[in-house]
Amino acid sequence: MNYILVPYDFSAVAEKAVRFAGAVARTSGDAIELIHVHVNKTVPLAGVEDSLSVMCGKISESEGVVCNYLVTDGDIFTDIPRAASARACRMAIIGTHGIKGFRQKMTGADILKLVRNIPVPVLVIQKESIVPTQGFRKLVFPVGGHDRFDRQIHAAIMMAGLFNLEVLIYSIHKRGDDWTPALKKNIAEAENAFSAKGISHRRIEEEPNVLSVGYARQTLRYAGAHDCDLISVMSVPTREHYYFAQADKEEMLTNEHRIPILCSSDLEVH
């Protein structure tokens, strides 16, 4: 059985991530696997495992899916990617409090560092994100000139296959900026891939209407104004936007619009 990995630290936002995992797992038929990185050595490990066992029972009952747990005592940035690298892992769902992060020391920068090292799609949700009881409906799909843009395409196809959502292929075109050959290629590949899979999609192109160096603020505003449930991004930067990509992606992951962000890295599952 495949599973959805959820880093779990007993916080409210981790509980919210579990509810999102339940919404996906009920559709996909996957199990949920909680991973707890035991960084607080003052708390007895046996007590943590007992609490996780009880929590798994509650989750199985409330969400109607199989739930297991894994406890490690290493490092968040190695243990979580390692657990997500198993071929049975469909995706990971991670909750963040925003710039303050969650108990396992996750700030916006830490979340970005983590998702860049996870080879499966990662859904980052905020404490105030609304659980999609009726499923996801619309995905904003910003395009870029990334070398492994196929990873973002495949993540969108996976979610569209589960929820029959509409994909909005989105770009902000600044006057005087010519599209690179890589960007043109990625747009064409995305449109062809979605058409081949029978996925409903539209092309959305906007001129800049938000004063900002990067693209996150306007993309978030568009998604919020059009009742979009998800935004997909590559967690790694393009060469041409490297100088502002870090801050732009952190703003996405910790956004105040409470829109979940579907992240794709350039890594493969081995």
Buried (B, 14 or more C-beta within 10 A) or exposed (E): EBBBBBBBBBBEBBBBBBBBBBBBBEBBEBBBBBBBBBBEEEEEEEEBBEBBEEBBEEBBEEBEBBBBBBBBEEEBBEBBBBBBBBEEBBBBBBBBBBEEBBEBEBBBBBBBBBBBBBBBBBBBBBBEBBBBEEBBBBBBBBBBBBEBBBBBBEBBBBBBBBBBBBBBBBBBEEEEEEBBEBBEEBBEBBBEBBEEEEBEBEBBEBEEEBEBEBBBBBBBBBBBEEEBBBBBBBBBBBEEBEEBBBBBBBBBBBBEBEBBBBBBBBBEEE
